[in-house]
Amino acid sequence: MADSPVRIVLVDDHEMVLQGLKAMLAPFRGRIRVVGEATNSDDGMKLVEGIDPDIVLCDLRLQGASGLDLCRRLIERNAERKVVLLSVYDDEQYLFQALRSGASGYLLKRITGEELVRQLELVHEGETVIDTALAGRAVDAAARLHSGEFWPGARHGLTHRESEVLSLMVTGLSNRGIATRLVVGDETVKSHVRSIYRKLDVNDRAGAVAAALREGIFR
């Protein structure tokens, strides 16, 4: 246990979640102290730079910029910054994206208060923490990824669904056509397409298709 409480900032776009986290951590105030909270990425950046907490505990999904984006921005400003992403997504690809973004941890929201406090203390001590439900699968997935036994695009950080969307983009389908084929909403497809652009470092559909073909993701 640390000699003084670990100082954390909470970032989540749902007030209910913020209040729930504070209530969960309240019994451990001798070990963890919430020193600030924000509901979006920009406010989170300003708050962290002003307060300089030990750890930023951030939701993976935020309105506007994602928790991954905030993590990257924070670490670009301060390479020593410790960011732990808290998520409902029990998916090793999100874990890999978090670690590539420089996060010091990836935990699931079903975690107990006692375990959350312990994991944050470990991060404060310099460790990288991964939810136990994901740890074993992540090792297996990493081995499959290394051997090439994974879906196309995984090496570029694409999730399985993003890979499906990209494959349909390569065939020439519009967003509406992709939504119909995958039986999802138009906005869901648009979100996947924006993520694909970011991960492939392109600005438009033509660039994404060209990158997919150039990198051998699809032939």
KESEKE-313772 format. One record per atom (N, C-alpha, C, O): residue in one letter; x, y, z. Coordinates in steps of 0.1 Angstrom, whole numbers, padded with zeros to 4 digits, always signed. Atoms other than C-alpha are relative to their C-alpha. Layout:
AXYZ
...
This chain:
M+0008-0012+0000
M+0000+0000+0000
M+0009+0012+0000
M+0019+0013+0006
A-0008-0012+0001
A+0012+0035-0008
A+0000+0007+0013
A-0010+0006+0021
D-0001-0008-0013
D+0023+0058+0021
D-0011+0010+0000
D-0017+0013+0011
S+0011-0009+0001
S-0003+0083+0009
S-0009-0004-0011
S-0005-0012-0020
P+0009+0004+0010
P-0034+0079-0012
P+0004+0003-0014
P+0010+0013-0017
V-0002-0002+0014
V-0031+0074-0049
V-0010+0010-0005
V-0022+0008-0004
R+0009-0010+0004
R-0045+0105-0065
R-0005-0003-0015
R+0004-0005-0023
I+0005+0004+0013
I-0068+0098-0095
I-0010+0010-0005
I-0017+0017+0003
V+0010-0008+0007
V-0088+0117-0120
V-0009-0010-0008
V-0004-0019-0014
L+0010+0008+0007
L-0120+0101-0134
L-0005+0007-0013
L-0008+0019-0012
V+0006-0006+0012
V-0131+0107-0170
V-0010-0010-0006
V-0007-0021-0010
D+0011+0008+0006
D-0165+0093-0182
D-0011+0009-0004
D-0014+0019+0003
D+0010-0010+0005
D-0192+0109-0202
D-0014-0003+0006
D-0024+0003+0002
H+0013+0003-0007
H-0220+0094-0179
H+0002+0004+0014
H+0010-0002+0022
E+0000-0004-0013
E-0226+0112-0147
E-0003-0011+0010
E+0003-0012+0021
M+0003+0011-0009
M-0241+0081-0132
M+0012-0009+0003
M+0014-0014+0014
V-0012+0008-0002
V-0209+0062-0138
V+0010+0007+0009
V+0016+0000+0017
L-0009-0007-0008
L-0188+0089-0123
L-0004-0001+0015
L+0004-0003+0024
Q+0005+0001-0013
Q-0210+0089-0092
Q+0002-0014+0006
Q+0005-0016+0018
G-0002+0014-0005
G-0209+0051-0090
G+0014-0003+0003
G+0017-0010+0013
L-0014+0002-0003
L-0171+0051-0092
L+0004+0006+0013
L+0011+0000+0021
K-0003-0007-0012
K-0168+0076-0065
K-0005-0007+0012
K+0001-0008+0023
A+0006+0007-0011
A-0192+0057-0043
A+0008-0013+0003
A+0009-0017+0014
M-0007+0012-0001
M-0173+0025-0050
M+0014+0002+0007
M+0018-0007+0015
L-0013-0003-0005
L-0140+0041-0041
L+0000+0006+0014
L+0010+0006+0021
A+0001-0007-0013
A-0152+0060-0010
A+0005-0008+0012
A+0012-0002+0020
P-0004+0007-0012
P-0146+0032+0015
P+0016-0002+0000
P+0021-0006+0011
F-0015+0002+0000
F-0109+0031+0004
F+0007+0014-0001
F+0018+0015-0006
R-0006-0014+0002
R-0102+0069+0007
R+0014+0001+0006
R+0022+0010+0003
G-0013+0000-0006
G-0071+0061+0028
G+0011-0005-0010
G+0023-0003-0009
R-0009+0006+0010
R-0056+0043-0003
R-0002+0007-0014
R+0008+0008-0021
I+0003-0006+0013
I-0073+0061-0033
I-0007+0013+0003
I-0017+0013+0011
R+0008-0012-0002
R-0084+0097-0035
R-0003+0006-0014
R+0006+0008-0022
V+0005-0006+0013
V-0105+0111-0064
V+0002+0015+0001
V-0004+0022+0010
V-0003-0014-0001
V-0091+0146-0070
V-0006+0008-0011
V-0004+0020-0012
G+0007-0008+0010
G-0111+0155-0101
G-0007-0010-0009
G-0005-0022-0009
E+0008+0008+0009
E-0136+0143-0127
E-0003+0009-0012
E-0005+0021-0011
A+0003-0007+0012
A-0144+0152-0163
A-0009-0009-0008
A-0009-0021-0007
T+0010+0008+0008
T-0171+0141-0188
T+0003+0000-0014
T-0004-0006-0022
N-0004+0001+0014
N-0152+0146-0220
N+0015+0002-0001
N+0022+0005+0008
S-0014+0001+0002
S-0118+0144-0235
S+0007+0014+0002
S+0017+0014+0008
D-0006-0014-0001
D-0110+0182-0238
D+0001+0004+0015
D+0011+0009+0020
D+0000-0003-0014
D-0120+0188-0202
D+0009-0009+0008
D+0016-0004+0018
G-0009+0010-0007
G-0101+0157-0191
G+0014+0005-0002
G+0022+0004+0008
M-0014-0005+0003
M-0069+0171-0208
M+0003+0012+0009
M+0014+0012+0016
K-0003-0013-0008
K-0072+0205-0190
K+0001-0004+0014
K+0010+0001+0022
L+0000+0003-0014
L-0080+0189-0157
L+0013-0007+0004
L+0019-0004+0014
V-0012+0008-0003
V-0051+0164-0158
V+0012+0009+0000
V+0021+0008+0009
E-0012-0009+0000
E-0026+0191-0168
E+0000+0009+0011
E+0011+0013+0016
G+0000-0009-0011
G-0038+0213-0140
G+0003-0006+0013
G+0009-0001+0022
I-0001+0007-0013
I-0040+0187-0112
I+0012-0009+0001
I+0018-0011+0011
D-0012+0010+0000
D-0012+0163-0123
D-0003-0012+0009
D+0005-0013+0019
P+0003+0011-0008
P-0028+0132-0108
P+0010-0011-0002
P+0018-0011-0011
D-0008+0012+0001
D-0010+0099-0102
D-0005-0009-0012
D+0003-0014-0019
I+0006+0009+0010
I-0034+0080-0125
I-0013+0007-0005
I-0020+0014+0002
V+0013-0004+0007
V-0062+0089-0150
V-0007-0013-0002
V-0003-0022-0010
L+0009+0012+0002
L-0090+0063-0149
L-0011+0005-0010
L-0019+0013-0006
C+0008-0005+0011
C-0109+0068-0182
C-0008-0011-0007
C-0003-0022-0009
D+0009+0009+0008
D-0138+0052-0200
D+0006-0002-0014
D+0011+0007-0019
L-0004+0002+0014
L-0129+0036-0233
L-0007+0008-0010
L-0002+0013-0020
R+0009-0007+0009
R-0158+0052-0250
R-0004+0014+0006
R-0010+0014+0017
L+0005-0014-0004
L-0164+0090-0247
L-0007+0006-0012
L-0004+0003-0024
Q+0006-0007+0011
Q-0185+0113-0267
Q+0010+0009-0007
Q+0018+0015+0000
G-0011-0007+0007
G-0164+0129-0294
G+0012-0009-0001
G+0012-0020-0007
A-0013+0008+0000
A-0128+0117-0289
A-0002-0012+0010
A-0008-0010+0020
S+0001+0012-0008
S-0125+0082-0275
S+0010+0000+0012
S+0019+0009+0012
G-0010+0001-0011
G-0107+0072-0243
G+0014-0003-0005
G+0024+0001+0000
L-0013+0003+0007
L-0080+0058-0266
L+0007+0013-0005
L+0019+0014-0003
D-0006-0013+0005
D-0075+0092-0282
D+0005+0009+0012
D+0016+0014+0011
L-0004-0008-0011
L-0074+0109-0248
L+0013-0006+0006
L+0022+0002+0010
C-0012+0007-0005
C-0048+0083-0236
C+0012+0004-0008
C+0022+0008-0003
R-0011-0004+0008
R-0026+0091-0266
R+0004+0014+0002
R+0016+0017+0003
R-0003-0014-0001
R-0029+0128-0262
R+0007+0003+0014
R+0017+0010+0014
L-0006-0002-0013
L-0020+0126-0225
L+0014-0004+0000
L+0023+0002+0006
I-0013+0006+0000
I+0010+0104-0231
I+0009+0008-0009
I+0022+0009-0007
E-0008-0008+0009
E+0022+0126-0260
E+0005+0012+0008
E+0016+0017+0006
R-0003-0011-0008
R+0022+0155-0235
R+0010-0004+0011
R+0019+0004+0015
N-0008+0004-0011
N+0038+0135-0207
N+0002-0015-0001
N-0007-0023+0002
A-0002+0014+0002
A+0054+0101-0214
A-0001-0008+0013
A-0003-0020+0012
E+0001+0007-0013
E+0053+0092-0177
E-0014-0001+0005
E-0017-0007+0016
R+0014+0000-0004
R+0015+0097-0175
R-0005-0014+0001
R-0003-0022-0009
K+0006+0013-0002
K-0003+0067-0162
K-0015+0001-0003
K-0022+0008+0004
V+0014+0000+0003
V-0037+0060-0178
V-0005-0014+0000
V+0001-0023-0006
V+0007+0013+0000
V-0060+0031-0171
V-0013+0001-0006
V-0021+0010-0003
L+0013+0000+0007
L-0089+0024-0194
L-0010-0010+0006
L-0006-0021+0009
L+0010+0008-0006
L-0121+0011-0179
L-0011-0002-0011
L-0015+0008-0017
S+0009+0003+0011
S-0145-0006-0203
S-0010-0011+0003
S-0008-0019+0012
V+0010+0012-0001
V-0175-0029-0207
V+0004-0010-0011
V-0002-0021-0011
Y-0004+0009+0011
Y-0158-0045-0238
Y+0010-0010+0004
Y+0022-0008+0006
D-0008+0011-0003
D-0145-0079-0230
D+0006-0006-0013
D+0002-0017-0018
D-0005+0003+0014
D-0125-0080-0263
D+0015+0003+0000
D+0019+0014+0003
E-0014-0001+0000
E-0088-0086-0266
E+0005+0010-0010
E+0016+0016-0008
Q-0004-0010+0009
Q-0086-0063-0296
Q+0000+0014+0006
Q+0009+0022+0003
Y+0000-0013-0007
Y-0096-0033-0275
Y+0011+0001+0009
Y+0017+0011+0011
L-0012+0000-0009
L-0070-0044-0250
L+0013+0003-0008
L+0021+0012-0003
F-0012-0003+0008
F-0043-0044-0277
F+0000+0014-0004
F+0011+0020-0004
Q+0000-0014+0004
Q-0054-0010-0289
Q+0003+0009+0012
Q+0011+0019+0010
A-0003-0008-0012
A-0052+0003-0253
A+0015+0000+0002
A+0021+0010+0005
L-0014+0001-0002
L-0017-0010-0249
L+0008+0007-0010
L+0018+0013-0007
R-0007-0007+0010
R-0006+0004-0282
R-0001+0015+0002
R+0008+0023-0002
S+0002-0015-0002
S-0020+0038-0271
S+0009+0004+0012
S+0009+0016+0015
G-0008-0003-0011
G+0003+0036-0241
G-0006-0001+0014
G-0001+0003+0024
A+0007+0002-0013
A-0022+0027-0214
A+0008-0009+0009
A+0015-0018+0005
S-0006+0008-0011
S-0010+0013-0181
S-0009-0011+0005
S-0005-0019+0013
G+0009+0011-0005
G-0040-0009-0177
G-0013+0000-0008
G-0017+0010-0014
Y+0013+0002+0007
Y-0073-0022-0192
Y-0008-0009+0009
Y-0005-0021+0011
L+0009+0007-0010
L-0100-0032-0167
L-0014+0001-0004
L-0019+0010-0011
L+0014+0001+0003
L-0136-0042-0171
L-0008+0006+0011
L-0005+0005+0023
K+0008-0007-0010
K-0164-0023-0154
K-0007-0009+0010
K-0012-0004+0020
R+0006+0009-0010
R-0176-0054-0136
R+0009-0002+0012
R+0006-0010+0021
I-0010+0001-0011
I-0145-0051-0113
I-0006+0004+0013
I-0014+0014+0014
T+0004-0004-0014
T-0151-0049-0075
T+0008+0012+0004
T+0019+0015-0001
G-0007-0011-0006
G-0141-0019-0055
G+0014-0004+0005
G+0024+0003+0002
E-0012+0005-0006
E-0114-0038-0036
E+0011-0003-0011
E+0022+0001-0010
E-0009+0004+0010
E-0099-0052-0068
E+0005+0012-0008
E+0016+0013-0012
L-0004-0012+0007
L-0100-0018-0086
L+0011+0008+0007
L+0020+0012+0001
V-0010-0007-0009
V-0081-0002-0057
V+0013-0007-0001
V+0024+0000-0003
R-0013+0007+0001
R-0055-0029-0058
R+0007+0001-0013
R+0019+0003-0014
Q-0006-0001+0013
Q-0050-0027-0095
Q+0005+0014-0002
Q+0016+0016-0008
L-0005-0014+0002
L-0046+0011-0094
L+0013+0002+0008
L+0022+0009+0004
E-0013-0001-0008
E-0020+0007-0066
E+0011-0007-0008
E+0022-0002-0007
L-0011+0006+0008
L-0001-0017-0088
L+0005+0009-0012
L+0017+0009-0015
V-0004-0009+0011
V-0002+0008-0117
V+0009+0011+0006
V+0019+0015+0000
H-0008-0011-0006
H+0011+0035-0093
H+0014-0005+0003
H+0023+0003+0003
E-0013+0006-0003
E+0039+0011-0084
E+0008-0003-0013
E+0020-0007-0012
G-0008+0002+0012
G+0049+0009-0121
G-0004-0012-0008
G+0002-0015-0019
E+0004+0012+0008
E+0031-0022-0133
E-0011+0003-0010
E-0018+0013-0009
T+0011-0001+0009
T+0007-0027-0162
T-0010-0011+0003
T-0006-0022+0005
V+0010+0009-0005
V-0025-0043-0153
V-0010-0003-0011
V-0014+0005-0019
I+0010+0005+0010
I-0050-0064-0174
I-0010-0008+0008
I-0007-0016+0016
D+0010+0007-0006
D-0083-0076-0163
D+0002-0015-0001
D+0005-0020-0012
T-0003+0015+0000
T-0080-0113-0153
T-0008-0007-0010
T-0004-0018-0015
A+0009+0007+0009
A-0109-0122-0175
A+0006+0000-0014
A+0002-0008-0023
L-0006-0002+0013
L-0089-0110-0205
L+0014-0005-0002
L+0019-0008-0013
A-0015+0003+0001
A-0053-0119-0196
A+0003-0013-0008
A+0012-0013-0017
G-0003+0013+0007
G-0053-0156-0207
G-0004+0001-0015
G+0004-0004-0023
R+0004-0001+0014
R-0072-0149-0239
R+0009+0009-0008
R+0012+0007-0020
A-0009-0009+0007
A-0049-0120-0247
A+0013-0007-0004
A+0018-0004-0015
V-0013+0007+0003
V-0018-0142-0245
V-0003-0009-0012
V+0006-0010-0021
D+0003+0010+0011
D-0035-0168-0268
D-0002+0008-0013
D+0003+0004-0024
A+0003-0008+0012
A-0047-0140-0292
A+0014+0005-0006
A+0015+0006-0018
A-0013-0005+0004
A-0012-0125-0293
A+0008-0010-0008
A+0015-0007-0017
A-0007+0010+0006
A+0003-0158-0302
A-0005-0003-0014
A+0002-0005-0024
R+0006+0002+0013
R-0022-0163-0330
R+0003+0011-0009
R+0005+0009-0021
L-0003-0012+0008
L-0016-0128-0342
L+0014-0001-0005
L+0016+0002-0017
H-0014+0001+0004
H+0021-0134-0343
H+0002-0010-0011
H+0010-0008-0020
S-0001+0011+0010
S+0017-0166-0363
S-0008+0003-0012
S-0008-0005-0022
G+0008-0003+0011
G-0007-0149-0387
G-0013-0007+0000
G-0021-0006-0010
E+0012+0007-0001
E-0036-0170-0376
E-0011+0009+0006
E-0016+0006+0017
F+0010-0010-0005
F-0060-0141-0372
F-0007+0006-0012
F-0004+0003-0023
W+0007-0005+0012
W-0084-0121-0393
W+0008+0011-0007
W+0017+0016-0001
P-0007-0010+0007
P-0072-0098-0420
P-0001+0014+0006
P-0012+0018+0011
G+0000-0013-0006
G-0062-0064-0407
G+0003+0001+0015
G+0005+0011+0021
A-0003+0000-0015
A-0056-0075-0371
A+0014+0006+0003
A+0016+0012+0013
R-0013-0005-0002
R-0019-0066-0375
R+0000+0015+0000
R+0009+0022+0005
H+0001-0015+0001
H-0030-0030-0382
H-0010+0005+0011
H-0013+0017+0011
G+0008-0005-0011
G-0052-0029-0351
G-0015-0001-0002
G-0023+0004+0006
L+0014+0000+0003
L-0085-0035-0368
L-0007-0011+0008
L-0002-0022+0009
T+0008+0011-0006
T-0112-0054-0349
T-0006-0009-0010
T-0005-0005-0022
H+0006+0009+0010
H-0129-0083-0365
H-0011+0007-0008
H-0012+0005-0020
R+0010-0006+0007
R-0159-0062-0373
R+0005+0011-0010
R+0000+0012-0021
E-0006-0010+0009
E-0138-0034-0388
E+0006-0006-0012
E+0006-0001-0023
S-0005+0008+0011
S-0121-0060-0409
S-0011-0004-0010
S-0009-0003-0022
E+0012+0003+0008
E-0155-0071-0422
E-0004+0013-0008
E-0007+0012-0020
V+0004-0012+0007
V-0164-0035-0430
V+0010+0004-0011
V+0006+0008-0022
L-0010-0004+0010
L-0131-0028-0448
L-0001-0009-0012
L+0001-0005-0023
S+0001+0010+0011
S-0135-0060-0469
S-0012+0004-0009
S-0011+0003-0021
L+0011-0004+0008
L-0169-0047-0481
L+0002+0013-0007
L-0003+0016-0017
M-0004-0012+0007
M-0155-0013-0488
M+0009-0003-0012
M+0007+0004-0022
V-0009+0004+0011
V-0129-0030-0510
V-0008-0005-0012
V-0005-0003-0023
T+0008+0005+0011
T-0157-0046-0530
T-0009+0011-0006
T-0015+0009-0016
G+0007-0011+0006
G-0172-0012-0536
G-0014+0003+0006
G-0021+0012+0001
L+0012-0002-0006
L-0202-0013-0513
L+0000+0014+0007
L+0010+0018+0013
S+0002-0013-0007
S-0215+0021-0499
S-0003-0003+0015
S-0005-0015+0019
N+0003+0002-0014
N-0220+0026-0462
N-0014-0006+0002
N-0016-0015+0010
R+0013+0006-0001
R-0257+0019-0467
R+0000-0015-0004
R-0007-0023+0003
G-0001+0014+0004
G-0249-0013-0485
G+0007-0009+0010
G+0003-0020+0012
I-0007+0008-0010
I-0225-0024-0458
I-0010-0002+0012
I-0010-0013+0018
A+0009+0001-0011
A-0251-0017-0431
A-0011-0010-0003
A-0014-0018+0006
T+0010+0010+0004
T-0277-0038-0450
T+0007-0014+0000
T+0000-0023+0005
R-0006+0013+0000
R-0252-0066-0455
R+0003-0006+0014
R+0001-0017+0017
L-0004+0004-0014
L-0241-0067-0418
L-0012+0001+0010
L-0010-0003+0021
V+0012-0002-0008
V-0276-0059-0405
V+0003+0009+0012
V+0000+0005+0024
V-0002-0010-0010
V-0265-0029-0385
V-0004+0014-0005
V-0008+0015-0017
G+0004-0013+0004
G-0273+0008-0385
G+0010+0008-0008
G+0022+0005-0007
D-0010-0008+0008
D-0258+0034-0408
D+0010+0007+0009
D+0022+0008+0005
E-0009-0007-0009
E-0243+0053-0378
E+0011-0010+0005
E+0022-0006+0007
T-0010+0010-0004
T-0226+0021-0367
T+0011-0002-0010
T+0023-0003-0007
V-0010+0002+0011
V-0210+0016-0401
V+0009+0013-0001
V+0021+0012-0002
K-0008-0012+0001
K-0199+0053-0401
K+0011+0000+0011
K+0022+0005+0009
S-0009+0001-0011
S-0183+0048-0367
S+0012-0009-0003
S+0023-0006-0001
H-0010+0010+0004
H-0164+0017-0380
H+0009+0006-0010
H+0021+0005-0010
V-0008-0006+0011
V-0153+0036-0411
V+0010+0010+0005
V+0021+0011+0001
R-0009-0010-0006
R-0139+0065-0391
R+0012-0006+0008
R+0023-0002+0007
S-0010+0007-0007
S-0120+0041-0369
S+0010-0006-0010
S+0022-0006-0007
I-0009+0006+0010
I-0106+0023-0400
I+0009+0011-0005
I+0021+0009-0007
Y-0008-0010+0005
Y-0094+0056-0414
Y+0011+0004+0010
Y+0023+0005+0006
R-0010-0004-0010
R-0076+0065-0381
R+0011-0011+0001
R+0023-0007+0001
K-0010+0011-0002
K-0059+0031-0378
K+0009-0002-0012
K+0020-0006-0011
L-0008+0001+0012
L-0048+0030-0414
L+0007+0013-0004
L+0014+0014-0014
D-0006-0013+0003
D-0038+0067-0413
D-0003+0005-0014
D+0006+0009-0021
V+0005-0005+0013
V-0059+0077-0443
V-0011+0010+0003
V-0016+0010+0014
N+0010-0011-0002
N-0084+0105-0449
N-0013-0003-0006
N-0023+0003-0004
D+0012+0003+0007
D-0110+0089-0471
D-0001-0014-0005
D+0008-0023-0002
R+0004+0014+0004
R-0126+0058-0486
R+0011-0006-0010
R+0015-0017-0009
A-0010+0005+0010
A-0102+0056-0516
A+0013-0003+0007
A+0020-0013+0003
G-0013+0003-0007
G-0072+0058-0492
G-0001-0013+0008
G+0009-0020+0008
A+0002+0013-0007
A-0086+0030-0471
A+0001-0012-0009
A+0008-0022-0005
V-0001+0011+0009
V-0091+0008-0500
V+0014-0002-0006
V+0019-0014-0006
A-0013+0001+0005
A-0057+0016-0514
A+0010-0006+0010
A+0018-0015+0007
A-0008+0005-0011
A-0041+0009-0480
A-0002-0015+0002
A+0007-0023+0004
A+0003+0014-0002
A-0059-0024-0477
A+0006-0009-0011
A+0011-0020-0008
L-0006+0008+0011
L-0046-0036-0511
L+0015+0001+0000
L+0022-0009-0002
R-0015-0002-0001
R-0011-0021-0507
R+0006-0009+0011
R+0016-0015+0009
E-0006+0008-0011
E-0006-0038-0473
E-0004-0014+0000
E+0000-0022+0009
G+0004+0015+0002
G-0021-0071-0485
G-0010-0004+0010
G-0011-0016+0013
I+0011+0004-0009
I-0050-0070-0460
I-0010-0008-0008
I-0015-0018-0003
F+0009+0007+0009
F-0072-0080-0489
F+0006+0001-0014
F+0012+0010-0017
R-0005+0000+0014
R-0063-0090-0524
R-0011-0002-0010
R-0008-0003-0022
